[in-house]
């Protein structure tokens, strides 16, 4: 994929692009029915998956050096019909090409995600403390019934509870491989699942909640290829999703980001992908204006996913 994201050609569309144009049309149709944003504390940022391992007293941010223009915020690609959908379609096609990699995965195994994260910790009554880039590892039961494990440099390790059973609170947003394999494998069904599930569990404006939930799955789990492709095609329909030409993950890798501005907060969520292979590199959230003691351009969360694999035991590295 060319990182300059050229517009779609007017004729001779390659395979998959007819679907892409339909997706764009559906996005415009759905815009007319979107719900008004809920009013809430403008600095309150709810979390989904991250809440399970965050300490209650801490808020984390990291401030990165500003680019040469001094604003601290990379320019967002101007609105260009089809460009964002085209990039997401290429990501979806790459996800489909990964099919078969986990055909032999067993229920008693664990999904391993190895990441690097960097953040600044603010605690009540104390000055901000900037932590160095450090390793964070997660092991999640394939079928959700086993206890998982988190190991984070500087914090030690701790077990995580099995996922909720069907019908229990939290089941719909579970990230086990088997649960994710039950999600819709088509864009229509996946969009409807995100729209139905995300706002109920986050308190955010509907479309932002959908984007955040999709990002949690992309970052924290291995999503089966069919569901992964459907997820990216569904995200292409969410109003407000755009592309950032130049984004950097926590490991310093540059890529192209799929992004969305939070309508309730001066924050922009970015999923960073390799411009050539379309592999997911990491996720970050960027402040889009000065607020709450943060400067425009501060990266309020930053994660680089270095490796995903399937192993036999929690604590085992591939």
ROLO-279697 format. One record per atom (N, C-alpha, C, O): x, y, z. Coordinates in pm, whole numbers, padded with zeros to 5 digits, always signed. Each point is the difference from the previous one (the first is absolute). Example, Ala and Ser with C-alpha at 12.3 -4.5 7.8 and 13.67 -1.06 7.14 Angstrom:
2
+01319-00569+00780;-00089+00119+00000;+00090+00120+00000;+00104-00002+00066;-00139+00107-00138;+00082+00119+00006;-00077+00109+00073;+00051+00111+00017;
//
This chain:
318
+00084-00120+00000;-00084+00120+00000;+00087+00124+00000;+00089+00015+00084;-00114+00073-00177;+00073+00126-00005;-00036+00085+00118;-00118+00026+00021;+00215+00020+00061;-00033+00079+00118;-00064+00134-00033;-00054+00066+00089;+00061-00024-00218;-00064+00125-00038;-00150-00016-00018;-00072+00099-00017;+00023-00226+00022;-00142-00028-00004;-00070+00064-00119;-00083+00089+00021;+00114-00129-00145;-00064+00062-00116;-00148-00028-00003;-00047-00097+00057;-00027+00185-00127;-00143-00020-00013;-00027-00125-00082;+00084-00045-00078;-00203-00010+00098;-00038-00117-00078;-00012+00037-00147;-00047+00110-00031;+00088-00198-00062;-00019+00029-00142;-00146+00002-00035;-00083-00058+00070;+00050+00127-00181;-00139+00013-00040;-00050-00122-00076;-00120-00018-00014;+00212-00066-00034;-00040-00117-00078;+00099-00113+00024;+00103+00018+00067;-00135-00135-00123;+00087-00117+00012;+00035-00028+00145;+00117-00017+00033;-00218+00011+00056;+00024-00026+00140;+00050-00142+00020;-00054-00094-00059;+00158+00076+00141;+00048-00135+00030;-00098-00073+00090;-00092+00062+00055;+00110-00194-00039;-00091-00077+00088;-00005+00059+00139;+00102+00040+00056;-00222-00035+00000;-00018+00052+00135;-00039+00146+00004;-00058+00044+00099;+00088+00033-00203;-00029+00143+00005;-00148+00030-00021;-00048+00103+00047;-00027-00190-00119;-00144+00021-00012;-00066-00005+00137;-00089+00080+00031;+00134-00176+00052;-00051-00007+00136;+00034+00126+00077;-00081+00051+00077;+00204+00000-00099;+00047+00120+00069;-00092+00118-00029;-00035+00075+00092;-00006-00056-00220;-00087+00112-00034;-00137-00016+00067;-00061+00098+00042;+00015-00221-00033;-00126-00025+00069;+00012+00037+00147;-00092+00059+00057;+00209-00094+00006;+00024+00033+00139;-00006+00152+00021;-00058+00048+00097;+00119+00027-00190;+00000+00145+00012;-00142+00055-00006;-00036+00089+00078;-00046-00142-00171;-00138+00043-00010;-00077-00028+00128;-00077+00083+00046;+00100-00203+00012;-00070-00035+00124;+00040+00093+00114;-00083+00033+00085;+00209+00010-00083;+00043+00094+00103;-00082+00128-00008;-00044+00052+00103;+00025-00002-00224;-00075+00124-00016;-00146-00018+00042;-00060+00089+00059;+00004-00206-00092;-00138-00027+00039;-00013-00003+00152;-00094+00055+00056;+00190-00121+00011;-00007-00016+00145;+00022+00132+00072;-00045+00016+00114;+00114+00080-00178;+00024+00130+00065;-00132+00067+00039;-00008+00067+00103;-00095-00087-00187;-00127+00069+00024;-00070-00051+00123;-00090+00067+00053;+00129-00186-00005;-00068-00057+00115;+00081-00001+00127;-00040-00066+00096;+00154+00137-00092;+00086-00010+00118;-00061+00073+00119;-00070+00100-00016;+00098-00151+00135;-00056+00055+00122;+00077+00122+00045;+00119+00010-00030;-00183+00084+00102;+00075+00113+00056;+00096-00048+00107;-00027-00100+00067;+00139+00170-00052;+00101-00038+00099;-00053+00020+00141;-00070+00098+00027;+00105-00191+00063;-00037+00016+00139;+00088+00105+00064;+00119+00009-00031;-00175+00072+00120;+00077+00099+00071;+00062-00064+00123;-00067-00071+00075;+00196+00096-00055;+00069-00055+00116;+00121+00086+00030;+00030+00095-00073;+00039-00130+00180;+00121+00072+00037;+00095+00006-00120;+00038-00105-00051;+00002+00226+00004;+00079+00010-00122;+00137-00062+00010;+00062-00027-00103;-00010+00002+00225;+00134-00060+00012;-00009-00148+00038;+00104-00065+00017;-00223+00011-00003;-00014-00139+00041;+00014-00090-00121;-00073+00013-00098;+00168-00104+00106;+00026-00090-00112;-00026-00143+00045;+00088-00058+00063;-00204-00002-00091;-00025-00137+00043;+00091-00095-00075;+00039+00025-00114;-00007-00136+00180;+00084-00102-00063;-00075-00131+00003;-00084-00022+00086;+00114-00066-00180;-00063-00131-00003;+00099-00105+00048;+00003-00031+00119;+00078-00022-00207;+00091-00107+00040;+00106+00050+00097;+00040-00074+00090;+00005+00197-00105;+00108+00048+00084;-00041+00014+00145;+00085-00002+00089;-00214+00015-00062;-00044+00022+00137;+00033-00117+00091;+00013+00018+00121;+00000-00136-00177;+00025-00118+00082;+00137+00002+00065;+00019-00064+00104;+00077+00136-00163;+00135-00003+00054;+00048+00136+00047;+00113+00011+00049;-00195+00092-00062;+00042+00133+00043;-00022+00017+00150;-00095-00056+00054;+00181+00132+00013;-00022+00030+00140;-00101+00111+00013;-00002+00091-00082;-00081-00098+00186;-00109+00094+00014;+00048+00142+00023;-00069+00095-00039;+00185-00076+00101;+00045+00134+00035;+00080+00068-00108;+00035+00117+00013;-00003-00189-00121;+00095+00055-00098;-00069+00033-00131;-00091-00070-00043;+00136+00178-00020;-00037+00035-00135;+00130+00003-00079;+00098+00058+00048;-00093-00117-00166;+00128-00011-00069;+00003+00083-00127;-00097+00002-00077;+00208+00066+00055;+00022+00073-00123;+00147-00008-00035;+00083-00025+00087;-00053+00047-00212;+00140+00016-00041;+00006+00116-00095;-00085+00012-00089;+00184+00075+00104;+00016+00113-00089;+00119-00029-00091;+00111-00019+00048;-00135+00016-00178;+00105-00024-00096;+00052+00133-00053;-00071+00100+00003;+00196-00098-00054;+00051+00122-00060;-00088+00045-00115;-00044-00082-00081;+00020+00212+00074;-00084+00053-00106;+00073-00004-00133;+00122+00015-00002;-00193-00035-00110;+00064+00008-00129;+00048+00141-00028;-00023+00091+00079;+00092-00073-00193;+00070+00125-00025;-00091+00120-00008;+00046+00113+00017;-00176-00133-00044;-00087+00116-00009;-00039+00052+00137;-00061+00107+00010;+00096-00180+00097;-00024+00048+00136;-00139-00023+00054;-00027+00035+00114;-00062-00093-00193;-00136-00020+00048;-00014-00126+00080;-00088-00009+00085;+00173-00091-00110;-00011-00126+00071;-00103-00093-00059;-00016-00112+00049;-00056+00154-00155;-00104-00082-00058;+00027-00016-00149;+00016+00099-00072;-00010-00221+00026;+00018-00025-00141;-00126+00039-00076;-00111-00015+00051;+00128+00065-00171;-00115+00042-00078;-00083-00120-00042;+00054-00104-00038;-00184+00119+00047;-00091-00103-00047;-00021+00017-00149;-00010+00112-00050;+00003-00224-00022;-00022+00006-00144;-00132+00072-00027;-00100-00036+00061;+00097+00135-00148;-00126+00068-00033;-00101-00101-00052;+00034-00104-00056;-00161+00139+00078;-00106-00089-00045;+00016-00029-00149;+00008+00092-00081;-00004-00220+00045;+00017-00041-00138;-00088-00122-00020;+00020-00103+00065;-00116+00113-00154;-00100-00104-00013;+00065-00134-00028;+00075-00015-00097;-00103-00081+00180;+00047-00135-00022;+00137-00032+00054;+00034-00118+00010;+00048+00218+00027;+00138-00029+00039;+00007-00081+00129;+00073-00098+00007;-00150+00138+00095;+00001-00072+00127;-00056-00140-00019;+00056-00098+00051;-00168+00088-00124;-00059-00132-00025;+00096-00088-00079;+00006-00121+00023;+00068+00181-00117;+00095-00077-00080;+00111-00057+00088;+00039-00116-00015;+00012+00197+00108;+00106-00046+00088;-00051-00112+00090;+00069-00100+00020;-00190+00114+00034;-00057-00103+00086;-00030-00127-00080;+00010-00111+00053;-00047+00126-00180;-00022-00119-00083;+00130-00075-00022;+00002-00123+00002;+00107+00195-00023;+00130-00067-00015;+00039-00073+00128;+00056-00109-00006;-00086+00169+00122;+00028-00066+00128;-00085-00126+00013;+00047-00104+00045;-00175+00115-00085;-00089-00116+00007;+00048-00113-00089;-00003-00117+00039;+00049+00150-00160;+00052-00102-00091;+00124-00067+00057;+00018-00121-00015;+00068+00200+00081;+00118-00057+00064;-00040-00095+00112;+00062-00104+00020;-00167+00141+00055;-00050-00087+00108;-00052-00132-00057;+00024-00106+00058;-00093+00113-00170;-00050-00122-00063;+00115-00090-00045;-00010-00123+00007;+00117+00183-00054;+00115-00077-00045;+00066-00079+00113;+00073-00096-00025;-00099+00139+00149;+00057-00070+00116;-00080-00124+00037;+00033-00069+00097;-00138+00040-00171;-00085-00114+00030;+00078-00130+00005;+00090-00022-00081;-00124-00065+00176;+00065-00129+00014;+00112-00004+00100;+00043-00108+00040;+00005+00224+00002;+00113+00003+00093;-00034-00062+00134;+00088-00050+00069;-00216+00054-00030;-00038-00050+00133;-00107-00110-00011;-00082-00016+00090;+00085-00058-00200;-00099-00106-00019;+00010-00109+00106;-00100-00064+00034;+00220+00041+00019;+00021-00109+00096;-00004+00048+00145;+00038-00076+00089;-00082+00197-00063;-00002+00052+00135;-00095-00083+00087;-00109-00037-00043;+00154+00008+00167;-00079-00083+00092;-00061+00084+00110;+00053+00105+00036;-00165-00151+00018;-00069+00074+00105;+00084+00015+00126;-00016+00097+00074;+00106-00193-00048;+00078+00005+00123;+00127+00084-00014;+00079+00007+00093;-00059+00056-00208;+00118+00083-00020;-00027+00146+00039;-00109+00035+00045;+00212+00049-00065;-00009+00141+00040;+00054+00090-00111;+00101-00031-00063;-00170+00142+00041;+00047+00102-00093;+00099+00089+00074;-00028+00052+00108;+00144-00036-00168;+00108+00080+00059;+00017+00128-00081;+00013-00004-00123;-00014+00119+00192;+00023+00129-00063;+00114+00070+00074;-00009+00026+00120;+00115+00004-00193;+00118+00064+00055;+00005+00145-00050;+00003+00023-00121;-00003+00072+00212;-00008+00141-00037;+00105+00082+00073;+00057-00044+00100;-00033+00163-00151;+00075+00102+00072;-00090+00121+00019;-00069+00044-00092;+00071+00010+00212;-00084+00114+00032;+00084+00105+00071;+00103-00030+00061;-00148+00153-00068;+00069+00109+00068;-00105+00098+00047;-00090+00036-00076;+00100+00009+00200;-00099+00093+00051;+00057+00082+00116;+00102-00034+00059;-00172+00141-00029;+00031+00082+00115;-00111-00019+00102;-00118+00007-00034;+00155-00032+00159;-00098-00027+00103;-00024+00126+00083;+00095+00061+00051;-00221-00023-00037;-00040+00110+00088;-00075-00060+00117;-00099-00072-00019;+00144+00099+00140;-00068-00047+00119;-00033+00120+00088;+00075+00098+00003;-00183-00106+00067;-00046+00111+00083;+00108+00038+00102;+00051-00084+00074;-00019+00213-00072;+00097+00051+00096;+00145-00020-00039;+00089+00033+00078;-00063-00087-00197;+00137-00024-00044;+00022+00060-00138;-00095+00017-00077;+00219+00015+00046;+00032+00050-00131;-00002-00113-00103;+00013-00117+00033;-00030+00157-00156;-00001-00098-00108;+00132-00076-00004;+00107+00058+00019;-00116-00188-00046;+00119-00084-00007;+00002-00070-00135;-00088-00081-00031;+00189+00113-00049;+00009-00057-00134;+00071-00134+00006;+00114-00008+00045;-00180-00095-00089;+00059-00133-00002;+00070-00025-00133;-00045+00052-00102;+00151-00130+00100;+00063-00036-00128;-00085-00101-00075;-00090-00062+00057;+00118+00046-00185;-00065-00102-00080;+00024-00136+00064;+00114-00034+00032;-00219-00043-00012;+00017-00128+00068;-00091-00107-00059;-00094+00030-00074;+00124-00152+00108;-00067-00116-00058;-00127-00035+00076;-00005+00011+00123;-00097-00052-00196;-00124-00047+00059;-00045-00124-00076;-00013+00003-00123;-00011-00113+00196;-00038-00127-00063;-00134-00047+00056;-00026+00011+00120;-00058-00064-00210;-00132-00049+00040;-00020-00141-00055;+00034-00029-00114;-00089-00058+00198;-00040-00134-00042;-00151-00013+00026;-00045+00021+00112;-00031-00055-00216;-00145-00010+00011;-00045-00137-00044;+00041-00048-00106;-00124-00016+00184;-00052-00132-00031;-00072+00000-00135;-00081+00089-00028;+00111-00189-00056;-00061-00007-00132;-00151-00011+00008;-00071+00067-00075;+00021-00149+00166;-00145-00014+00010;-00060+00086+00112;-00121-00004+00022;+00205+00080+00049;-00050+00092+00102;-00024-00061+00135;-00035+00071+00094;+00053-00203-00080;-00033-00065+00127;+00117-00008+00096;-00018-00022+00120;+00140+00040-00172;+00117-00009+00086;+00044+00136+00052;-00031+00103-00060;+00102-00102+00172;+00055+00125+00053;+00113+00048-00090;+00084-00079-00043;-00084+00209+00015;+00105+00059-00079;+00112+00053+00087;+00000-00020+00122;+00094+00088-00184;+00115+00054+00072;+00043+00130-00066;-00002+00014-00122;+00042+00083+00206;+00060+00124-00047;+00136+00013+00066;+00012-00019+00121;+00089+00051-00199;+00134+00023+00054;+00049+00133-00056;+00015+00016-00122;+00011+00080+00211;+00040+00134-00044;+00127+00043+00073;+00008-00004+00122;+00089+00046-00199;+00127+00044+00055;-00024+00115+00098;-00066+00099-00033;+00121-00113+00154;-00014+00102+00102;-00122-00018+00088;-00011+00066+00103;-00081-00155-00141;-00121-00023+00079;-00016-00145+00042;-00087-00031+00081;+00168-00058-00135;-00012-00141+00035;-00100-00072-00088;-00019+00036-00117;-00046-00137+00172;-00099-00076-00076;-00119-00035+00087;+00011-00004+00123;-00124-00020-00187;-00123-00036+00072;-00091-00079-00092;+00004+00013-00122;-00086-00096+00185;-00095-00082-00076;-00125+00081-00031;-00034+00094+00071;-00032-00132-00180;-00128+00061-00035;-00109-00106+00002;+00027-00117-00031;-00145+00155+00066;-00111-00095+00014;-00044-00054-00135;+00019+00066-00102;-00077-00185+00100;-00061-00048-00124;-00104+00098-00051;-00052+00081+00076;+00023-00089-00204;-00100+00091-00057;-00140-00036+00049;-00025-00113+00039;-00066+00211-00042;-00139-00028+00039;-00062-00106-00090;+00035-00012-00118;-00125-00065+00173;-00072-00099-00079;-00107+00069-00083;-00038+00113+00030;-00011-00179-00135;-00107+00060-00080;-00118+00045+00087;-00046-00074+00086;-00001+00195-00110;-00109+00056+00076;+00043+00081+00120;-00080+00077+00054;+00205-00091-00009;+00050+00078+00112;+00051+00135-00047;+00040+00014-00116;-00041+00088+00206;+00052+00132-00039;+00144-00010-00048;+00083-00067+00062;-00054+00134-00173;+00135+00000-00055;+00025-00106-00105;+00102+00005-00068;-00193-00100+00052;+00024-00107-00098;+00010+00055-00142;+00085-00044-00078;-00172+00139+00044;-00003+00050-00138;+00132+00062-00043;+00035-00005-00118;+00041+00064+00212;+00126+00065-00034;+00122-00087+00035;+00112+00050+00005;-00134-00178+00021;+00111-00090+00030;+00092-00011-00122;-00044+00011-00114;+00174-00033+00140;+00098+00000-00109;+00063-00137-00024;+00100-00009-00070;-00156-00097+00126;+00055-00133-00028;-00020-00034-00147;-00095+00046-00064;+00185-00128+00011;-00004-00037-00141;-00132-00067-00036;-00059+00030-00104;+00012-00121+00190;-00124-00072-00030;-00119+00094+00000;-00089-00013-00084;+00086+00108+00177;-00112+00095-00001;+00004+00085-00126;-00103+00023-00063;+00220+00025+00027;+00011+00084-00118;-00038-00075-00127;-00049+00060-00096;+00070-00192+00096;-00036-00079-00118;-00151-00013-00017;-00047-00042-00105;-00030+00078+00209;-00146-00004-00010;-00058+00132-00050;-00120+00009-00026;+00202+00093+00012;-00050+00129-00048;-00029-00007-00149;+00050-00089-00069;-00130+00182+00018;-00033-00003-00143;+00124+00006-00088;+00097+00068+00032;-00101-00141-00143;+00111-00003-00093;-00029+00084-00125;+00072-00010-00099;-00177+00091+00105;-00033+00089-00111;-00008+00143+00052;-00033+00020+00117;+00062+00080-00200;+00003+00139+00046;-00133+00049+00057;-00002+00073+00100;-00110-00112-00162;-00131+00043+00050;-00022-00050+00142;-00036+00077+00090;+00059-00207-00071;-00021-00057+00133;+00097+00055+00102;-00039+00024+00115;+00165-00003-00154;+00098+00052+00094;-00032+00145+00038;+00014+00038+00116;-00058+00041-00213;-00038+00138+00032;-00115+00001+00100;+00001+00076+00097;-00100-00161-00122;-00115-00005+00091;+00042-00047+00138;-00051+00050+00100;+00145-00147-00093;+00048-00047+00131;+00072+00112+00074;-00024+00019+00119;+00110+00054-00186;+00070+00112+00063;-00100+00105+00048;+00011+00050+00112;-00107-00017-00195;-00097+00104+00034;-00087-00042+00119;-00035+00082+00084;+00002-00210-00079;-00084-00051+00109;+00077-00015+00130;-00053+00025+00108;+00179-00067-00119;+00078-00040+00118;+00079+00114+00062;+00001+00015+00123;+00064+00065-00204;+00098+00097+00052;-00058+00106+00093;+00053+00017+00109;-00159+00055-00146;-00049+00107+00089;-00046-00051+00135;+00013+00070+00101;-00066-00190-00097;-00051-00058+00124;+00109-00019+00104;-00027-00001+00120;+00153-00016-00166;+00109-00034+00090;+00098+00116+00023;+00098-00017+00072;-00123+00135-00132;+00101+00105+00011;-00053+00134+00048;+00075+00074+00063;-00200-00040-00091;-00051+00132+00034;+00042+00108-00097;-00027+00118+00024;+00094-00155-00133;+00043+00098-00099;-00106+00021-00107;-00096-00076-00011;+00116+00180-00068;-00082+00022-00119;+00009-00126-00086;+00105-00063-00008;-00215+00028-00056;-00012-00130-00065;+00113-00033-00095;+00062-00106+00013;-00033+00194-00107;+00100-00034-00100;+00141-00002+00057;+00084-00079-00044;-00056+00165+00143;+00129-00006+00066;+00015-00130+00080;+00106-00061+00001;-00213+00020+00065;+00002-00126+00074;+00028-00117-00093;+00073-00092+00036;-00131+00094-00154;+00024-00106-00099;+00147-00004-00041;+00060-00107-00010;-00003+00225-00014;+00140+00007-00042;+00093-00048+00111;+00096-00072-00027;-00124+00111+00150;+00084-00040+00113;-00008-00151+00023;+00102-00064+00024;-00222+00007-00030;-00013-00144+00019;+00075-00077-00109;+00069-00097+00030;-00083+00140-00154;+00074-00066-00108;+00151+00009+00026;+00072-00097-00024;-00025+00212+00072;+00143+00016+00029;+00047-00090+00111;+00112-00051-00004;-00196+00029+00105;+00035-00091+00109;+00022-00142-00052;+00093-00068+00042;-00179+00025-00134;+00014-00135-00055;+00127-00011-00084;+00072-00099+00007;-00045+00201-00087;+00118-00001-00088;+00128-00003+00082;+00095-00069-00036;-00093+00144+00146;+00122+00013+00080;+00025-00118+00092;+00114-00044+00014;-00217-00008+00049;+00017-00091+00114;-00021-00147-00032;+00015-00083+00090;-00048+00048-00213;-00038-00138-00028;+00053-00043-00136;+00054+00080-00076;-00071-00209+00048;+00011-00050-00136;-00143-00019-00049;-00074-00083+00053;+00036+00159-00153;-00135-00009-00056;+00005-00095-00119;+00085+00018-00087;-00173-00119+00081;+00000-00092-00115;-00010+00078-00132;-00064+00104-00005;+00128-00155-00102;+00010+00076-00125;-00134+00052-00054;-00008+00115-00042;-00095-00199+00040;-00127+00044-00057;-00060+00114+00082;-00050+00098-00056;+00054-00112+00189;-00054+00106+00085;+00087+00125-00006;-00052+00112+00007;+00184-00130-00020;+00089+00114-00010;-00029+00082-00126;-00010+00122+00007;-00005-00189-00121;-00031+00070-00124;-00135+00071+00011;-00014+00114-00044;-00085-00182+00102;-00132+00063+00016;+00008+00121+00092;-00070+00099-00021;+00156-00107+00123;+00014+00111+00094;+00053+00125-00071;-00054+00109+00019;+00158-00125-00100;+00056+00116-00070;-00099+00058-00100;-00009+00122-00015;-00066-00207-00052;-00099+00050-00096;-00116+00069+00072;-00058+00095-00052;+00024-00143+00171;-00103+00067+00078;+00049+00136+00049;-00076+00097-00001;+00201-00090+00044;+00057+00127+00048;-00001+00104-00111;-00016+00119+00027;+00032-00161-00153;-00001+00094-00112;-00134+00072-00011;-00007+00105-00064;-00098-00159+00124;-00132+00061-00006;-00025+00099+00114;-00095+00078-00006;+00179-00081+00109;-00024+00087+00115;+00028+00144-00039;+00110+00030-00047;-00206+00061+00065;+00024+00141-00034;+00117+00057+00079;+00019-00033+00118;+00060+00117-00182;+00109+00070+00067;+00133-00072-00005;+00101+00056+00045;-00096-00178-00096;+00127-00073-00009;+00082+00058-00115;-00052+00019-00110;+00178+00007+00134;+00086+00061-00101;+00138-00064+00006;+00019-00103+00066;+00078+00163-00133;+00135-00055-00008;+00100+00107+00038;-00013+00115-00040;+00115-00154+00118;+00112+00087+00033;+00121-00053-00077;+00036-00117+00014;+00025+00202-00093;+00105-00045-00094;+00125-00051+00071;+00065-00092-00049;-00032+00151+00162;+00127-00034+00065;-00022-00011+00150;-00022+00100+00068;+00027-00223-00016;-00018-00024+00142;+00111-00092+00048;+00051-00081-00078;-00014+00092+00204;+00112-00077+00057;-00049-00077+00121;-00065+00056+00088;+00095-00186-00082;-00043-00078+00114;+00103+00008+00113;+00101+00069-00013;-00127-00140+00122;+00085+00009+00119;+00139-00058-00023;+00092+00026+00078;-00075-00105-00184;+00131-00056-00032;+00074+00084-00103;+00108-00039-00045;-00164+00153+00006;+00064+00088-00096;-00023-00037-00145;+00064+00056-00088;-00155-00150+00062;-00028-00041-00138;-00101+00095-00062;-00103+00031+00060;+00132+00015-00179;-00089+00092-00069;-00100-00077-00086;+00031-00106-00055;-00150+00161+00046;-00102-00062-00082;-00110+00098-00033;+00012+00120+00023;-00120-00173-00079;-00120+00077-00033;-00107-00039+00100;-00016-00118+00031;-00056+00216+00021;-00097-00027+00106;-00143+00018-00048;-00031+00092-00076;-00054-00181+00121;-00145+00018-00009;-00041+00070+00129;+00033-00047+00109;-00104+00158-00120;-00019+00086+00116;-00144+00049+00009;-00075+00001-00098;+00039+00040+00222;-00131+00064+00021;+00010+00096+00116;+00053-00034+00106;-00106+00155-00125;-00005+00100+00105;-00114-00034+00096;-00113-00024-00043;+00142+00023+00173;-00102-00021+00102;-00088+00124+00005;+00051+00109+00024;-00182-00121-00047;-00086+00118+00000;-00021+00061+00138;-00041+00116+00010;+00069-00191+00096;-00023+00049+00136;+00127+00048+00068;-00008+00062+00106;+00123-00088-00164;+00129+00034+00060;+00095+00050-00108;-00015-00038-00116;+00112+00122+00152;+00099+00046-00098;+00108-00106-00021;+00118+00025+00026;-00158-00141-00073;+00088-00115-00017;-00028-00067-00134;-00114-00003-00047;+00219-00049-00015;-00015-00074-00125;+00062-00138+00017;+00117-00012+00036;-00195-00092-00060;+00050-00138+00005;+00061-00037-00134;-00056+00032-00105;+00170-00100+00107;+00069-00038-00122;+00043-00147+00007;+00062-00042+00097;-00096-00034-00200;+00052-00136-00016;+00107+00007-00109;-00029+00044-00111;+00149-00087+00141;+00112+00019-00091;+00031-00131-00073;+00014-00106+00062;-00002+00115-00194;+00026-00117-00085;+00123+00025-00086;+00029+00113-00039;+00043-00221+00009;+00109+00009-00095;-00057+00039-00136;-00096-00060-00047;+00155+00161-00016;-00055+00052-00126;+00010-00100-00114;-00077+00008-00096;+00171-00102+00104;+00020-00096-00109;-00072-00131+00025;-00072-00048-00088;+00090-00011+00207;-00058-00131+00029;-00138+00008+00061;-00074-00099+00001;+00037+00217+00052;-00127+00022+00069;-00011-00078+00130;-00110-00021+00051;+00223-00020+00002;+00002-00065+00132;-00026+00104+00108;+00051+00112-00007;-00130-00149+00109;-00026+00090+00112;+00128+00015+00083;+00060-00099+00041;-00020+00224-00018;+00120+00028+00078;-00032+00040+00143;+00067-00046+00093;-00166+00130-00074;-00029+00047+00134;-00113+00101+00000;-00063+00026-00103;+00038+00029+00220;-00110+00093+00019;+00046+00115+00088;+00081-00020+00091;-00131+00137-00117;+00028+00113+00088;-00120+00094+00000;-00083-00003-00092;+00075+00086+00194;-00101+00104+00009;+00071+00133+00017;+00087+00014+00086;-00124+00084-00169;+00070+00129-00005;-00094+00111+00043;-00115+00006-00044;+00163+00084+00132;-00077+00119+00038;-00002+00097-00117;+00104+00032-00058;-00222+00015+00023;-00014+00089-00115;-00013+00146+00040;-00016+00087-00087;+00022-00058+00217;+00007+00137+00049;+00054-00002+00142;+00001-00105+00064;+00042+00219-00015;+00047+00009+00138;-00117-00024+00094;-00107+00058-00018;+00125-00144+00118;-00106-00022+00098;+00056-00077+00119;+00095-00078-00014;-00154+00100+00130;+00031-00076+00122;+00149-00011+00026;+00048-00104+00046;+00026+00210-00075;+00143-00002+00024;+00081-00065-00110;+00123-00007+00010;-00189-00041-00114;+00068-00063-00112;+00010+00096-00117;-00090+00080-00024;+00201-00087-00049;+00017+00082-00118;-00055-00071-00122;-00002-00123-00007;-00043+00202-00088;-00040-00055-00129;+00115-00084-00056;+00114+00047-00006;-00144-00169-00034;+00102-00090-00050;+00046-00103+00100;+00072-00093-00036;-00114+00106+00164;+00035-00103+00098;-00065-00132-00038;-00117-00005-00038;+00193-00102+00047;-00053-00133-00029;-00045-00061+00132;+00083-00036+00083;-00212+00023-00064;-00053-00040+00130;-00001-00151+00022;-00021-00045+00113;+00041-00031-00217;+00025-00144+00013;+00079-00044-00123;-00018+00056-00108;+00104-00153+00125;+00091-00036-00108;+00039-00147+00014;+00055-00040+00103;-00082-00039-00204;+00028-00143+00004;+00058-00046-00133;-00050+00037-00106;+00153-00117+00112;+00055-00067-00119;-00013-00150+00020;+00058-00054+00095;-00132-00014-00181;-00013-00145+00008;+00115-00062-00079;+00011+00019-00121;+00075-00092+00191;+00120-00056-00061;-00019-00142-00049;+00061-00040-00099;-00146-00037+00168;-00017-00140-00041;-00130-00055+00053;-00042+00032+00111;-00022-00116-00192;-00117-00078+00043;+00027-00146-00034;+00060-00031-00103;-00104-00058+00189;+00022-00142-00024;-00098-00079+00085;-00075+00057+00080;+00075-00188-00100;-00081-00091+00082;+00095-00094+00071;+00086-00062-00063;-00101+00051+00196;+00088-00084+00081;-00085-00093+00085;-00122+00013+00005;+00188-00108+00062;-00073-00103+00074;-00035+00038+00143;-00096-00052+00056;+00175+00144+00004;-00021+00033+00141;+00013+00150+00020;+00076+00065-00072;-00148-00008+00171;+00024+00140+00034;+00140+00016+00058;+00042-00080+00084;+00030+00180-00127;+00137+00021+00043;+00101-00053-00099;+00118+00035+00006;-00163-00121-00100;+00090-00055-00102;+00017+00101-00113;-00097+00059-00048;+00222-00041+00005;+00029+00086-00115;+00028-00085-00122;+00062-00106+00011;-00108+00149-00128;+00024-00080-00122;+00147+00001-00040;+00037-00062-00100;
//
